[in-house]
Amino acid sequence: MAEVAVIIPNYNYAKSLRRCLTAVFAQTLPPGEVIVVDDASTDLSVDVAREFPCTVLTTPVNRGPSAARNRGVAGSTAEILFFLDSDIELEPDAIENAVEILRANPGMGCVHGIYAKEPMFEAGAVEYYRVLHNHHARKRAVGPSGALFALGAMRREVFEEIGEFDEALRNSEDMEYGARLARRYPSSLTDRIAGRHDDDKSLRVILRKQFQRSQTILPMMARQPQGRTVRLNRTSGVACAGLTVLSAPLAAVSPVLGLLPVLFLLLFAVHDPALARLVMREKGAVFFLQFTAINFLVQLALLAGVAAGLAPRRRGPGALPAGAGVTGGSPR
């Protein structure tokens, strides 16, 4: 039996998949199995995957990363499952470090990693916003944490005990699986597992995704044990963004009251001093202004998504199903 199986769900990531697989096959601890589950891609992803000595599984219709991960597990035999998104380029020692951590902590449910400060490909302001924001959020959460599966490892016996990823979920699926896992096992976030991420480059795309994902935030948080989530957005920042918008009409009442939205906006810019310092250090003052503007819009999309999630409506694809997190299931 192979020691490690790397399971890579993929949908239309031909560009990044080649670098993802190149990094996997250059690991200091080579995996015994590498399984790419192509989820009905319409680009050249399958051709790219077949350039490498890996197993390529395909699906006739797109079913989402949860289904792809489940199929990858079913097609593997290894003792340790390393889940890896196809838009991540691992650092050379990532798999070795994951195995070492799991061996040293036999009672651990999952160990998962962080994104590097640099993207997989040179990018513009929107992608650098995403990369730095995600790096900072995961870096500050290093330690006991809810499981995330963009780059993370767990023992097969634990996966079999907890059950499969919930194929009904396409948003917030990591939180759902992490909540289920946390009822029986601790998980840990470590900076010893790292990789460069090829993130979204379009502001419209990240706002749409944030809106969609935020609709399930409150139900998922209700299922998540306290202190175990990786929070990408601080409550103080979300609050300052919302108060900026809500107080803006006061400018029509009086010039003094009109200073309130300015104050809230300034507070928003520095609500996370460590993040502000990171952005200034890595990209400078001009980019910090761009970063703040993008982040402000993302927080508004988050608030809009939460509000939409609370509104009575008919359930759509990817909505949190009744009983999710109670019976077998999982993320993406």
PATI-68864 format. One record per residue (C-alpha): x, y, z. Coordinates in pm, whole numbers, padded with zeros to 5 digits, always signed. Each point is the difference from the previous one (the first is absolute). Layout:
<senus>
XYZ ...
</senus>
This chain:
<senus>
+00000+00000+00000 +00130+00345-00092 +00064+00230+00295 -00144+00322-00150 -00265+00060-00264 -00029+00353-00137 -00357+00064-00110 -00053+00294-00234 -00351+00107-00104 +00010+00207-00319 -00240+00199-00210 +00139+00214-00284 +00336+00072+00164 +00227-00114-00281 +00226+00304+00045 +00079-00064+00364 -00033-00381-00004 +00335-00046-00175 +00186+00194+00269 -00206-00170+00270 +00101-00345-00122 +00360+00100-00067 +00030+00103+00365 -00167-00322+00121 +00249-00216-00189 +00292+00208+00132 -00082-00058+00368 +00271-00103+00245 -00234-00284+00096 -00148-00123-00328 -00363-00115+00028 -00079-00359-00084 -00319+00098-00181 -00102+00317-00181 -00362+00009-00110 -00146+00281-00208 -00379-00003-00010 -00106+00217-00291 -00352+00124+00058 -00117+00029-00363 +00246+00273-00100 -00048+00169-00336 +00362+00111-00033 +00317-00207-00047 +00024-00111+00362 -00018-00373-00076 +00277+00028-00261 +00217+00185+00251 -00060-00260+00271 +00092-00282-00237 +00343+00154-00052 +00082-00125+00351 +00020-00352+00150 -00325+00037+00191 -00342-00160-00003 -00256+00212-00184 -00367-00053+00080 -00269+00188-00191 -00366+00075+00061 -00263+00042-00275 -00164+00299+00173 +00127+00263+00242 -00089-00103+00355 +00224+00225+00209 +00318-00052+00202 -00167-00201+00276 -00099-00273-00246 +00343+00018-00166 +00179-00041+00332 -00221-00293+00094 +00073-00171-00329 +00371+00061+00043 -00006-00162+00343 -00191-00297-00138 +00262-00041-00273 +00293+00003+00241 +00147-00246+00250 +00253+00207+00196 +00008+00029+00377 +00015+00383-00013 -00223+00216-00220 +00145+00335-00107 -00271+00221-00150 +00132+00265-00237 -00183+00251-00217 +00118+00017-00360 +00082+00371+00027 +00269-00047+00267 +00374-00054-00052 +00136-00174+00310 +00328+00088+00166 +00244-00294-00045 -00026-00127+00358 -00376+00037+00047 -00093-00370-00018 +00296-00111+00209 -00090+00251+00271 -00365-00108-00003 +00095-00364+00046 +00245+00086+00277 -00266+00200+00188 -00259-00277-00029 +00251-00261+00119 +00092+00216+00301 -00369+00055+00084 -00185-00330-00043 -00322+00147+00141 -00015+00288-00248 -00287+00013-00246 +00150+00222-00268 +00301+00223-00055 -00029+00273-00262 +00212+00285-00128 +00021+00363-00105 +00031+00192-00325 +00331+00165-00078 +00028+00380-00026 +00073-00029-00372 -00253-00126-00259 +00073-00289-00232 +00013+00240-00297 +00087+00369-00001 -00330+00180+00044 -00183+00331+00028 -00147+00183+00299 -00306-00222+00049 +00198-00324+00017 +00265+00150+00225 -00280+00115+00227 -00131-00356+00019 +00342-00158+00050 +00115+00236+00276 -00339-00003+00173 -00016-00379+00003 +00365-00038+00103 -00048+00234+00294 -00326-00161+00114 +00147-00349+00002 +00333+00107+00148 -00167+00164+00300 -00215-00313+00052 +00294-00244+00020 -00072-00254+00272 -00318-00190+00094 -00249+00078-00274 -00293-00126-00202 +00109-00209-00297 +00035+00146-00351 +00074-00218-00299 +00167+00216-00264 +00330-00146+00125 -00041-00235+00290 +00055-00359+00109 -00183-00257+00210 +00018-00372+00065 -00223-00222-00209 -00139-00165+00314 -00116+00342+00125 -00163+00082-00333 -00182-00332+00000 -00123+00059+00354 -00125+00356-00063 -00153-00076-00338 +00017+00149-00347 -00014+00365-00101 -00356+00129-00036 -00061+00001-00374 -00303+00227+00040 +00229+00287+00102 +00207+00213-00234 +00047+00293+00241 +00133-00012+00357 +00053-00373-00033 +00332+00010+00188 -00175+00153+00302 -00266-00272-00005 +00252-00284-00016 +00226+00171+00252 -00291+00030+00244 -00076-00371-00034 +00365-00091+00040 +00042+00224+00306 -00260-00198+00194 +00246-00290+00015 +00348+00126-00084 +00208+00317+00034 +00148+00156-00313 +00289+00239-00042 +00106+00274-00240 +00375+00022-00060 +00233+00221-00200 +00219-00305-00064 -00242-00091-00279 -00011+00280-00256 -00067+00065-00365 -00039+00278-00253 -00359+00059-00102 -00131+00105-00341 -00293+00208+00123 -00279+00191-00172 +00108+00306-00199 -00342+00156-00058 -00164+00223+00259 -00342-00098-00130 +00081-00368+00052 +00125+00036+00358 -00300+00215+00096 -00240-00254-00149 +00174-00288+00179 +00006+00188+00330 -00371+00075-00030 -00082-00364-00074 +00218-00146+00274 -00123+00247+00261 -00356-00124-00032 +00096-00313+00196 +00237+00163+00253 -00242+00019+00294 -00139-00356-00032 +00355-00134-00033 +00131+00201+00295 -00285-00134+00211 +00132-00351-00066 +00367+00089+00051 +00152-00038+00349 +00111+00335+00139 +00360+00100-00066 +00053-00255-00276 -00071+00201-00315 +00246+00181-00225 -00156+00344-00030 +00103+00175-00321 -00189+00316+00095 +00012+00158+00344 -00327+00105+00158 +00141+00348+00065 +00070+00051-00370 -00343-00122-00107 -00161+00227+00258 +00199+00308-00108 -00088-00059-00366 -00369-00033+00083 +00000+00307+00225 +00172+00203-00272 -00288-00067-00238 -00274+00036+00261 +00133+00333+00125 +00059+00150-00346 -00352+00158-00022 +00081+00200+00315 +00211+00231-00217 -00327+00145-00128 -00104+00085+00356 +00305+00196+00111 +00372+00035-00083 +00093-00125+00347 -00203-00319-00031 +00145-00034-00348 +00337-00066+00162 -00125-00329+00141 +00028-00202-00325 +00350+00144-00049 +00093-00111+00352 -00140-00349-00054 +00185-00027-00331 +00330+00097+00165 -00064-00253+00274 -00070-00261-00266 +00335+00070-00169 +00191-00076+00321 -00236-00244+00177 +00266-00271-00038 +00339+00171+00060 +00200-00316-00072 -00169-00038-00339 +00061+00367-00080 +00369-00037+00085 +00029-00313-00215 -00156+00171-00302 +00215+00313+00042 +00316-00207+00040 -00068-00226-00298 -00153+00242-00252 +00028+00359+00127 -00235+00288+00083 -00167+00036-00342 -00099-00365-00004 -00122+00029+00359 -00262+00249-00122 -00105-00242-00276 -00004-00287+00249 -00222+00195+00239 -00247+00092-00275 -00029-00360-00120 -00029-00128+00356 -00277+00251+00072 -00206-00129-00293 +00060-00360+00105 -00132+00071+00350 -00312+00159-00149 -00051-00310-00215 +00038-00209+00314 -00267+00202+00181 -00233-00021-00300 +00048-00376-00013 -00076-00044+00369 -00316+00210-00042 -00105-00206-00302 +00063-00320+00195 -00230+00116+00278 -00281+00093-00238 -00268-00269-00049 +00047-00149-00343 -00012-00321-00194 +00314-00209+00036 +00227-00007-00304 +00301-00209-00100 +00273+00017+00261 -00231+00126+00274 +00044-00158+00340 -00232-00301+00003 -00202-00098+00303 +00211-00225+00218 +00332+00094-00162 +00282-00065+00239 -00197-00274+00178 +00043-00287-00242 +00289-00091-00230 +00117+00277-00227 +00241+00285-00079 +00141+00303-00179 +00062+00222-00290 
</senus>
